[in-house]
């Protein structure tokens, strides 16, 4: 064909090179409250890939804890061709993504949404929420034939959420809560212990941070 023939020019043009899919880690590393667990997830992913042959490349997408920033990071990773996106890690981020209608890549979210929403195709949720754990404790205790509980909680909102989830499941199963105690940094632990020692309950459900 002649050099100026359009067909000749098209056939001579280089074919586009397919981009290799990569794994994007969408982590709230710029949010002070979430940075430590996000660093742990990052370290775990790197350790897992270290023993994998023909490993995919890994790209870390840093976000803060805001839904807008998380969604911007997600869409940017998807647009760059991420084959798999791991994240978001916050409940508000998972909620925003599930409701966005913009899930384009296979996505493994590391938390549960804040309320029941329809999960889009390609979005999978993996998380151990405090509510789910508290309900599991209630079911396990009831299966062990325990029926009367005492609930001890700290003053934090997360602790109260765990206690509420336990109580809802416990009552639904037919259990009883004979007493509830709350403590703060000024509470005398000896008096709290004495109060619990006098109880005839089958179990104590303690909702508190590890250091507490």
C-alpha positions as CSV (number, residue, x, y, z in Angstrom):
1,X,0.0,0.0,0.0
2,X,1.1,3.6,-0.5
3,X,2.7,5.3,2.4
4,X,-0.1,7.8,2.6
5,X,-2.8,5.1,2.7
6,X,-4.8,5.5,5.9
7,X,-5.0,1.7,6.3
8,X,-1.2,1.5,6.1
9,X,-0.9,4.3,8.7
10,X,-3.3,2.5,11.0
11,X,-1.5,-0.9,10.7
12,X,1.8,0.8,11.4
13,X,0.6,2.5,14.6
14,X,1.8,0.7,17.8
15,X,-0.8,-1.2,19.7
16,X,-1.7,0.1,23.2
17,X,0.0,-1.8,26.0
18,X,-2.4,-3.2,28.5
19,X,-1.7,-1.9,32.0
20,X,-0.9,-4.4,34.7
21,X,-3.6,-4.4,37.3
22,X,-2.4,-3.4,40.8
23,X,-3.8,-3.7,44.3
24,X,-4.7,-0.4,45.9
25,X,-4.8,0.0,49.7
26,X,-7.3,2.7,50.6
27,X,-6.3,3.6,54.1
28,X,-7.0,6.5,56.5
29,X,-3.3,7.1,57.3
30,X,-3.8,10.8,57.5
31,X,-6.5,10.5,60.2
32,X,-4.9,10.5,63.7
33,X,-7.6,8.3,65.2
34,X,-7.3,5.6,62.5
35,X,-3.6,5.8,61.5
36,X,-2.4,3.1,64.0
37,X,-4.8,0.4,62.8
38,X,-4.2,1.5,59.2
39,X,-0.5,1.1,59.6
40,X,-1.1,-2.4,60.9
41,X,-3.2,-3.3,57.9
42,X,-0.5,-1.9,55.6
43,X,2.2,-4.0,57.4
44,X,0.0,-7.1,57.2
45,X,-0.6,-6.7,53.4
46,X,3.1,-6.2,52.8
47,X,4.0,-9.3,54.8
48,X,1.4,-11.4,52.9
49,X,2.7,-10.2,49.5
50,X,6.3,-11.0,50.5
51,X,5.6,-14.7,50.2
52,X,3.5,-14.6,47.0
53,X,5.0,-15.5,43.7
54,X,4.2,-13.3,40.7
55,X,2.9,-10.7,43.2
56,X,0.9,-7.7,42.0
57,X,2.2,-4.3,42.6
58,X,0.8,-2.5,45.6
59,X,-0.2,1.1,45.7
60,X,-1.1,2.9,48.9
61,X,-3.8,5.6,48.7
62,X,-3.7,7.8,51.8
63,X,-6.9,9.5,53.0
64,X,-8.2,11.2,56.1
65,X,-11.5,10.0,57.7
66,X,-13.9,12.2,55.7
67,X,-16.2,10.5,53.2
68,X,-15.4,13.0,50.5
69,X,-11.7,12.4,50.7
70,X,-12.2,8.6,50.9
71,X,-14.4,8.6,47.8
72,X,-11.9,10.8,45.9
73,X,-9.1,8.4,46.7
74,X,-11.3,5.4,45.6
75,X,-12.3,6.9,42.3
76,X,-8.7,7.9,41.5
77,X,-7.4,4.4,42.2
78,X,-10.2,2.9,40.0
79,X,-9.4,5.3,37.2
80,X,-5.7,4.3,37.3
81,X,-6.7,0.7,36.7
82,X,-6.7,-0.9,40.2
83,X,-7.7,-4.5,39.8
84,X,-8.5,-4.8,43.5
85,X,-9.1,-2.1,46.0
86,X,-8.8,-2.9,49.7
87,X,-10.7,-0.4,51.8
88,X,-12.3,1.9,52.9
89,X,-11.6,1.1,56.6
90,X,-14.1,3.5,58.3
91,X,-17.8,2.9,58.6
92,X,-18.7,6.2,57.1
93,X,-16.4,5.5,54.2
94,X,-18.0,2.1,53.5
95,X,-21.4,3.6,53.8
96,X,-20.6,6.4,51.3
97,X,-19.1,3.9,48.8
98,X,-22.0,1.5,49.0
99,X,-24.5,4.3,48.4
100,X,-22.4,6.0,45.6
101,X,-23.2,3.7,42.7
102,X,-19.6,4.1,41.6
103,X,-18.0,0.7,42.6
104,X,-15.9,0.0,39.5
105,X,-13.2,-2.4,40.7
106,X,-13.4,-5.5,42.9
107,X,-13.4,-4.0,46.4
108,X,-12.9,-5.5,49.8
109,X,-14.1,-3.0,52.4
110,X,-12.6,-3.4,55.9
111,X,-15.6,-2.4,57.9
112,X,-19.4,-2.6,57.8
113,X,-21.7,0.2,56.7
114,X,-23.4,2.3,59.3
115,X,-26.8,1.0,58.4
116,X,-28.3,-1.7,56.2
117,X,-27.7,-0.9,52.6
118,X,-27.8,-3.0,49.4
119,X,-24.3,-4.1,48.5
120,X,-23.3,-3.2,45.0
121,X,-21.8,-5.9,42.7
122,X,-18.0,-6.2,43.2
123,X,-18.2,-4.7,46.8
124,X,-17.5,-7.2,49.6
125,X,-17.6,-6.3,53.3
126,X,-15.2,-7.7,55.8
127,X,-15.3,-6.3,59.3
128,X,-15.8,-7.2,63.0
129,X,-17.9,-4.4,64.3
130,X,-18.2,-3.9,68.0
131,X,-22.0,-4.5,67.7
132,X,-21.6,-7.8,66.0
133,X,-19.0,-9.0,68.5
134,X,-21.3,-8.0,71.4
135,X,-24.2,-9.9,69.9
136,X,-22.0,-12.9,69.4
137,X,-21.0,-12.8,73.0
138,X,-24.7,-12.8,74.0
139,X,-25.5,-15.8,71.8
140,X,-22.5,-17.7,73.0
141,X,-23.3,-17.1,76.7
142,X,-26.9,-18.1,76.2
143,X,-25.9,-21.3,74.4
144,X,-23.8,-22.1,77.6
145,X,-27.1,-21.9,79.6
146,X,-26.2,-18.6,81.3
147,X,-29.3,-16.5,81.9
148,X,-28.6,-13.6,84.3
149,X,-26.1,-10.9,83.4
150,X,-24.5,-7.9,84.9
151,X,-23.3,-5.2,82.4
152,X,-20.3,-3.1,83.3
153,X,-19.4,-0.3,80.9
154,X,-17.1,2.7,80.6
155,X,-18.4,6.2,79.8
156,X,-17.2,6.1,76.2
157,X,-19.7,6.1,73.3
158,X,-18.2,3.0,71.9
159,X,-18.5,1.1,75.2
160,X,-22.2,2.1,75.5
161,X,-22.8,1.0,71.9
162,X,-21.4,-2.4,72.7
163,X,-23.5,-2.7,75.9
164,X,-26.6,-1.7,74.0
165,X,-26.0,-4.3,71.3
166,X,-25.4,-7.0,73.9
167,X,-28.5,-6.1,75.8
168,X,-30.7,-6.1,72.7
169,X,-29.5,-9.5,71.7
170,X,-29.6,-10.8,75.3
171,X,-33.2,-9.8,75.9
172,X,-34.3,-11.1,72.5
173,X,-32.9,-14.5,73.5
174,X,-34.7,-14.5,76.8
175,X,-31.9,-13.4,79.1
176,X,-32.1,-11.1,82.1
177,X,-29.9,-8.1,83.2
178,X,-30.0,-7.8,86.9
179,X,-27.7,-4.8,87.2
180,X,-25.7,-2.2,85.2
181,X,-22.6,-0.4,86.4
182,X,-20.7,2.4,84.7
183,X,-17.2,3.6,85.5
184,X,-14.9,6.5,84.6
185,X,-11.3,7.3,85.5
186,X,-12.4,8.5,88.9
187,X,-14.2,5.3,89.8
188,X,-12.7,3.3,92.7
189,X,-12.1,-0.2,91.2
190,X,-12.2,-1.8,94.7
191,X,-15.8,-0.6,95.3
192,X,-16.8,-1.8,91.8
193,X,-15.3,-5.2,92.5
194,X,-17.1,-5.4,95.9
195,X,-20.4,-4.6,94.1
196,X,-19.8,-7.3,91.5
197,X,-18.7,-9.9,94.2
198,X,-22.1,-9.5,95.8
199,X,-24.0,-10.3,92.6
200,X,-25.6,-13.7,92.0
201,X,-25.5,-13.2,88.2
202,X,-24.2,-15.9,85.9
203,X,-21.9,-13.6,84.0
204,X,-20.4,-10.1,83.7
205,X,-20.4,-8.4,80.3
206,X,-17.6,-5.9,80.4
207,X,-17.6,-3.2,77.7
208,X,-14.3,-1.3,77.9
209,X,-11.0,-0.6,76.2
210,X,-8.1,-3.1,76.8
211,X,-6.3,-0.6,79.1
212,X,-9.4,0.0,81.1
